[in-house]
């Protein structure tokens, strides 16, 4: 009935070719964009792991997560394109969105938290949480193009999504 009102011709089997075209277009869009979205998430995760590796090496020399190590972490993120350059107005907001934590957190002058290698357990742990909301929206948006809703979305739930990079290293700092 709707087909007759819209003056759309049906094929011999009685189905509309427009429906077939829409389904094929949806599949083609999914096949093109989903690998790009997955590549984006994998690429950012690997870049964050690179930043984590360098920050662990520097924290080992410093004896913990100091202000200087934190600045190097953000400089590396900026150099890799994860956050804007320091002269960009969005830089401070991007820097506040990243969460960095450590068991040897010596930022803001808390030098009593620094670990030296002659202590009993001189293991420095660092964890970086980097926002992933853009990638989550992209993957869910591509899935919605295919008809996914509610519980069938690949990434469900509200709230903030993060890439997580963490690691540990022994302290190389020598107290004099």
C-alpha positions as MATLAB code, in Angstrom:
seq = 'XXXXXXXXXXXXXXXXXXXXXXXXXXXXXXXXXXXXXXXXXXXXXXXXXXXXXXXXXXXXXXXXXXXXXXXXXXXXXXXXXXXXXXXXXXXXXXXXXXXXXXXXXXXXXXXXXXXXXXXXXXXXXXXXXXXXXXXXXXXXXXXXXXXXXXXXXXXXXXXXXXXXXXXXXXXXXXXX';
ca = [
       0.000    0.000    0.000;
       2.768    2.454    0.907;
       4.676    1.404   -2.176;
       1.720    2.349   -4.378;
       1.333    5.743   -2.676;
       5.016    6.595   -3.185;
       4.868    5.260   -6.749;
       7.838    2.927   -6.084;
       8.128   -0.038   -8.398;
       8.496   -3.504   -6.918;
      10.570   -6.241   -8.498;
       9.156   -9.604   -9.537;
       9.440  -11.080   -6.032;
       7.307   -8.283   -4.638;
       9.998   -6.511   -2.622;
      11.251   -2.999   -3.109;
      14.689   -2.409   -4.561;
      14.988    0.696   -2.404;
      15.038   -1.454    0.742;
      17.781   -3.573   -0.792;
      19.800   -0.466   -1.660;
      19.454    0.888    1.900;
      20.626   -2.388    3.395;
      23.613   -2.563    1.032;
      24.515    1.076    1.769;
      24.395    0.376    5.506;
      26.660   -2.643    5.122;
      29.098   -0.750    2.915;
      29.271    2.143    5.401;
      29.881   -0.317    8.244;
      32.602   -2.127    6.289;
      34.338    1.182    5.512;
      34.063    2.982    8.870;
      34.264    0.235   11.504;
      37.895   -0.724   10.701;
      38.811    2.988   10.816;
      37.238    3.308   14.265;
      39.018    0.208   15.548;
      42.324    1.463   14.110;
      41.806    4.778   15.897;
      41.344    3.096   19.265;
      44.327    0.781   18.766;
      46.543    3.631   17.609;
      45.750    5.827   20.602;
      46.294    2.940   22.988;
      49.747    2.225   21.513;
      50.698    5.905   21.670;
      49.640    6.009   25.318;
      51.771    2.927   26.010;
      54.766    4.749   24.474;
      54.152    7.715   26.768;
      53.886    5.334   29.737;
      57.215    3.652   28.912;
      59.118    6.926   28.854;
      57.398    8.192   32.002;
      58.343    5.012   33.899;
      61.981    5.387   32.880;
      62.050    9.000   33.997;
      60.197    8.206   37.244;
      62.785    5.536   37.974;
      65.571    8.116   37.795;
      63.599   10.738   39.748;
      62.431    8.249   42.395;
      58.736    8.785   41.742;
      56.141   10.852   39.932;
      57.468   14.396   40.257;
      56.244   17.609   38.663;
      58.991   17.293   36.060;
      57.895   13.750   35.137;
      54.291   14.948   34.864;
      55.332   17.794   32.539;
      57.277   15.341   30.348;
      54.215   13.067   30.193;
      52.075   15.942   28.899;
      54.806   17.112   26.517;
      54.983   13.606   25.038;
      51.195   13.424   24.745;
      51.217   16.760   22.966;
      54.032   15.667   20.627;
      52.095   12.504   19.706;
      48.916   14.495   19.033;
      46.933   13.023   21.927;
      46.339   16.461   23.447;
      46.660   19.949   21.896;
      49.912   21.916   21.910;
      50.609   24.021   25.047;
      49.846   27.296   23.235;
      46.367   26.026   22.246;
      43.502   27.323   24.459;
      42.154   23.749   24.794;
      45.427   22.507   26.322;
      44.519   23.095   29.974;
      41.129   21.384   29.636;
      42.761   18.387   27.927;
      45.442   18.241   30.629;
      42.818   18.232   33.392;
      40.941   15.372   31.703;
      43.973   13.058   31.949;
      44.312   11.262   35.292;
      47.808   10.289   36.453;
      48.372    8.404   39.706;
      51.322    6.755   41.404;
      52.295    5.101   44.665;
      55.349    7.403   44.731;
      53.510   10.644   43.995;
      55.960   13.453   44.735;
      54.119   16.202   42.880;
      53.548   19.581   44.522;
      56.565   19.223   46.803;
      55.613   15.912   48.482;
      59.213   14.678   48.469;
      58.622   12.294   51.384;
      56.883    9.974   48.873;
      60.028    9.561   46.758;
      61.420    6.038   46.738;
      65.158    5.281   46.758;
      66.655    2.025   45.551;
      68.098    1.128   48.961;
      64.615    0.894   50.532;
      62.852   -2.429   51.113;
      60.330   -2.154   48.226;
      61.476    0.525   45.767;
      58.796   -0.313   43.176;
      57.212    2.701   41.457;
      53.739    2.204   39.978;
      52.262    4.728   37.553;
      48.820    4.693   35.969;
      47.565    7.023   33.218;
      43.881    7.276   32.332;
      43.242    9.044   29.018;
      39.683    9.976   27.901;
      38.194    7.734   25.187;
      34.715    9.241   24.877;
      35.204   10.282   21.221;
      36.111    6.762   20.127;
      33.241    5.241   22.126;
      30.771    7.594   20.436;
      32.272    6.768   17.028;
      32.015    2.990   17.477;
      28.499    3.218   18.913;
      27.451    5.599   16.125;
      28.674    3.197   13.456;
      26.846    0.369   15.221;
      23.657    2.468   15.342;
      23.870    2.847   11.558;
      23.554   -0.928   11.416;
      20.522   -0.882   13.723;
      22.081   -1.607   17.127;
      20.183   -0.134   20.076;
      20.384   -0.360   23.862;
      21.897   -3.664   24.991;
      23.111   -4.566   21.503;
      25.573   -1.632   21.359;
      29.214   -2.784   21.542;
      30.064   -0.323   24.354;
      27.206    0.155   26.793;
      26.648    2.312   29.799;
      26.862    5.948   30.649;
      29.781    7.715   32.183;
      33.335    8.453   31.278;
      35.443    6.051   29.220;
      39.222    5.930   29.472;
      42.220    4.291   27.893;
      44.304    2.867   30.692;
      48.071    2.471   30.693;
      49.885    1.371   33.801;
      53.221   -0.101   34.700;
      55.858   -0.457   37.353;
      59.611   -0.104   37.589;
      62.285   -0.250   40.284;
      63.628    3.046   41.554;
      67.172    3.950   40.554;
      67.364    7.019   42.778;
      70.213    7.034   45.257;
      69.816    9.047   48.448;
      72.991   10.788   49.529;
];
